[in-house]
Amino acid sequence: PSSPSSSVCKFYLQGRCTSSPCPFLHAGPVNPASTPAPKKPMLQVTGKTWRDKVNEIEGRQIFSIDVECVASGFGHKDRVVGRMVMVDSDSKIVHDAIVNPELDGVTVTSYLTKLTGLDKSQCDSEGTTLKVAVEGLKKMLPKDAVLVGQGISHDIEWLGLVEGTDFFTSFDIAEMFKMRISDKYDAEGVGTIRWRFFSLRHTVLALTGVDMQSDDHNPVDDAAYSVRLFKKYRHSEEGLMEAVRVSVSRAPQTPSFAQRWVVLEGVMMGKDSYRLVARARHVWRWWNVHKKS
């Protein structure tokens, strides 16, 4: 057998030798395919951070809104407003209205009672038009108020509220608890930061031990917990927030309603519902063909 001094370093041929000095020979062509690509630097977060937004809204009145939707079709996006709730900074209800979409000429496919807690009799007896319900909310919402909530932009869009006209600005509390996963580069070397976002239910369960959505989805709870989380953590140091994010990320996974109920009363509950239903139909057809054999 050859001695180490006359043998070529296999790690050198792979472009991975880190020994200095190396007892083996560094000779022969290096395989470029085996040479690891240089590590790209970590991308820097640009633009305003959630802390910048907190500083901008310091001292302003805080409110939170949450909207419950019923189904106007069988697709996962076929939704119309069924109820709206607004709470103040003390988590007290200042507006709570049920909407009857049929008064606006919209046919309700399903009230999704398991999710919303609403049913036809309640909407018929207590519901009003969307316009009247929104006007009532606007009367209770100061023009200089800040709306906070999980995915608050969706609720604002549902109600047709206008930033700078109906309220000052909004703040999505999901930005406070999101965790950086990695940096992803495309073929042209353009990088984007990948984030992991947590649902409000998961965050509240991990930090307080309270399962706020074990049964029906209560918009009052959603709005109230959004305010509480914002007030508790908005001035927290980054070290504490990192610890909080790690704690939330390590908590047992909290399945969403769409994961627990793929289809509810014939209505698709999420974008993955179509794929899962197609698979179920395939299995059902296979079973019907083979069960007699």
C-alpha positions in Angstrom: 0.0 0.0 0.0 1.1 3.5 -0.7 2.2 5.8 2.1 0.1 8.8 3.0 2.8 11.1 1.5 2.4 9.5 -2.0 -1.4 9.4 -1.9 -3.6 12.1 -3.3 -6.0 13.8 -0.9 -9.5 12.8 -1.8 -10.9 15.8 0.0 -8.6 18.0 -2.1 -10.1 16.5 -5.3 -13.5 17.3 -4.0 -12.5 20.8 -3.2 -13.1 20.3 0.5 -9.7 19.9 2.2 -9.2 22.1 5.2 -6.1 20.5 6.6 -3.0 22.8 6.8 -0.6 21.2 6.3 -2.2 18.2 4.7 -0.2 14.9 4.9 -1.5 13.9 1.5 -0.7 15.2 -2.0 -2.7 18.1 -3.5 -2.3 17.1 -7.1 -4.6 16.4 -10.0 -7.7 18.2 -11.3 -10.3 19.3 -8.8 -13.8 18.1 -9.6 -15.8 21.4 -9.9 -19.1 19.5 -9.5 -18.1 18.4 -6.1 -16.9 21.8 -5.0 -19.4 23.3 -2.6 -20.9 26.6 -3.8 -19.9 29.6 -1.7 -22.3 30.3 1.1 -24.4 33.3 0.3 -24.7 36.1 2.9 -27.8 36.3 5.0 -30.3 38.7 3.5 -31.0 41.9 5.4 -34.6 42.8 6.3 -35.5 46.1 4.4 -38.3 48.5 4.9 -40.3 49.2 8.0 -40.4 46.6 10.7 -43.3 46.0 13.1 -41.4 47.9 15.8 -41.3 51.0 13.5 -45.0 50.7 13.1 -45.5 50.4 16.9 -43.6 53.7 17.3 -45.7 55.4 14.7 -49.0 54.5 16.4 -47.8 55.1 20.0 -50.5 57.0 22.0 -53.3 56.4 19.6 -56.6 54.6 20.4 -56.5 50.9 19.8 -59.5 48.9 18.5 -59.8 45.4 17.0 -62.4 44.1 14.5 -63.1 40.5 13.5 -65.5 39.3 10.7 -67.3 36.0 10.4 -68.4 34.9 7.0 -71.1 32.6 5.7 -70.9 30.7 2.4 -72.4 32.1 -0.8 -71.3 29.2 -2.9 -69.4 25.9 -2.6 -65.9 27.2 -3.3 -63.4 28.1 -0.5 -63.6 31.8 -1.6 -67.4 32.0 -1.8 -68.0 34.0 1.3 -70.0 37.0 2.5 -70.1 38.8 5.8 -72.4 37.2 8.4 -71.2 39.0 11.6 -68.9 41.8 12.6 -67.4 42.6 16.0 -65.3 45.5 17.3 -63.7 45.8 20.7 -61.7 48.6 22.3 -58.3 48.5 24.0 -59.8 47.0 27.1 -61.3 44.2 25.1 -64.8 45.5 25.7 -67.4 45.1 22.9 -68.3 48.5 21.3 -70.0 47.1 18.2 -71.5 43.7 17.5 -73.8 43.2 14.5 -75.3 40.2 12.6 -75.7 40.6 8.9 -78.4 38.9 6.8 -77.0 38.6 3.3 -80.4 37.7 1.9 -81.5 41.3 2.6 -78.8 42.3 0.1 -80.0 39.8 -2.4 -77.3 37.2 -1.8 -78.3 33.6 -1.5 -76.7 31.8 1.4 -75.4 28.3 0.5 -74.5 27.5 4.1 -74.2 29.4 7.4 -71.3 27.2 8.3 -72.7 27.0 11.8 -69.9 24.7 13.1 -67.5 27.5 12.3 -69.5 30.7 12.7 -72.1 29.8 15.3 -74.7 31.5 13.0 -77.8 29.9 11.6 -80.7 31.0 9.4 -83.1 31.7 12.2 -80.6 34.0 13.9 -79.7 35.9 10.8 -83.4 36.3 9.8 -84.4 37.5 13.2 -81.4 39.6 14.2 -79.7 40.4 11.0 -79.5 43.6 9.1 -78.0 44.7 5.8 -74.3 45.0 5.4 -74.5 48.7 4.8 -76.4 49.4 8.0 -74.0 47.2 10.0 -70.9 48.9 8.7 -72.4 52.4 9.2 -73.0 51.4 12.9 -69.4 50.3 13.2 -68.1 53.5 11.7 -70.0 55.6 14.2 -68.1 53.9 17.0 -64.7 54.0 15.3 -62.7 57.2 15.8 -61.0 58.6 12.7 -57.6 58.5 14.4 -57.9 54.9 15.7 -55.5 52.0 15.0 -57.1 48.7 14.1 -55.1 45.6 15.3 -55.7 42.0 14.6 -54.5 38.8 13.0 -54.7 39.3 9.2 -56.6 42.5 9.9 -56.4 43.6 6.3 -58.9 40.9 5.3 -61.4 42.1 7.8 -60.9 45.7 6.7 -61.5 44.7 3.1 -64.6 42.7 3.9 -66.2 45.8 5.6 -65.0 48.2 2.9 -63.2 50.5 5.4 -60.7 53.0 4.0 -57.4 53.7 5.7 -56.9 57.4 6.3 -60.7 58.1 6.1 -62.4 55.7 8.4 -59.4 55.0 10.6 -55.8 56.1 10.9 -53.9 52.8 10.1 -53.8 49.1 10.9 -51.4 46.7 12.6 -51.2 42.9 11.9 -50.1 41.2 15.0 -48.9 38.2 13.0 -45.9 40.3 12.1 -44.8 40.3 15.8 -44.6 36.5 16.1 -43.5 35.4 12.6 -40.2 33.4 12.6 -37.5 33.6 10.0 -37.0 30.2 8.4 -34.4 30.7 5.6 -33.3 32.6 2.6 -34.3 31.3 -0.8 -32.5 32.2 -4.0 -33.9 31.8 -7.6 -31.9 30.9 -10.7 -30.8 34.5 -11.2 -29.5 34.8 -7.6 -32.3 37.0 -6.4 -33.0 36.1 -2.8 -36.2 36.3 -0.7 -36.6 35.8 3.0 -38.9 32.9 4.0 -41.1 33.4 7.1 -43.2 31.1 9.2 -46.5 32.5 10.4 -48.6 31.2 13.2 -52.4 31.3 13.5 -54.0 33.3 16.3 -55.3 30.2 17.9 -51.9 28.5 17.9 -50.2 31.6 19.4 -52.8 32.1 22.1 -52.7 28.4 23.0 -48.9 28.4 23.2 -48.6 31.5 25.3 -51.6 31.3 27.5 -52.8 27.7 27.5 -56.2 28.8 26.4 -57.8 27.1 23.4 -59.9 30.0 22.1 -61.4 28.0 19.2 -62.1 24.6 20.5 -65.7 24.9 19.5 -67.4 27.6 17.4 -65.2 30.4 16.0 -66.1 33.4 18.3 -65.2 36.8 16.7 -65.3 38.4 20.1 -62.5 36.1 21.4 -60.5 36.7 18.2 -60.7 40.5 18.6 -60.1 40.5 22.3 -57.0 38.3 22.2 -55.6 40.3 19.4 -55.7 43.4 21.6 -54.3 41.6 24.6 -51.3 40.1 22.7 -50.6 43.5 21.1 -50.6 45.3 24.4 -48.5 42.7 26.2 -45.7 42.3 23.6 -45.5 45.6 21.6 -42.8 47.1 23.8 -40.9 43.8 24.5 -37.2 43.6 23.8 -36.1 41.6 20.9 -34.4 39.0 23.1 -37.7 38.3 24.8 -39.6 38.2 21.4 -37.1 35.6 20.0 -37.7 33.4 23.1 -41.5 33.8 22.6 -41.2 32.9 18.9 -39.2 29.8 19.7 -41.7 28.8 22.4 -44.6 29.2 19.9 -42.8 27.3 17.2 -42.0 24.4 19.5 -45.6 24.1 20.7 -47.6 21.1 19.4 -49.2 21.9 16.0 -52.6 23.4 16.2 -54.7 22.3 13.2 -56.8 24.9 11.5 -60.5 24.6 11.0 -60.0 23.8 7.4 -57.6 21.0 8.3 -60.2 19.5 10.8 -63.1 20.1 8.4 -62.1 19.7 4.8 -65.7 20.1 3.7 -68.5 21.5 5.8 -72.1 21.2 4.6 -70.8 20.7 1.0 -68.6 23.8 1.1 -64.9 23.7 0.5 -63.2 25.1 3.6 -59.7 25.7 2.1 -57.6 25.6 -1.1 -56.4 22.1 -0.2 -60.0 20.8 0.1 -60.3 20.2 -3.7 -57.2 18.0 -3.8 -58.3 16.0 -0.7 -61.8 15.6 -2.0 -60.5 14.3 -5.3 -58.4 11.8 -3.5 -61.3 10.7 -1.5 -63.5 10.2 -4.6 -60.7 8.2 -6.2 -60.6 5.9 -3.2 -64.3 5.6 -3.1 -64.5 4.6 -6.8 -61.7 2.1 -6.3 -63.6 0.6 -3.3 -66.8 0.3 -5.3 -65.0 -1.5 -8.1 -63.1 -4.0 -5.8 -65.4 -4.6 -2.9 -67.3 -7.3 -4.9 -64.1 -9.2 -5.9 
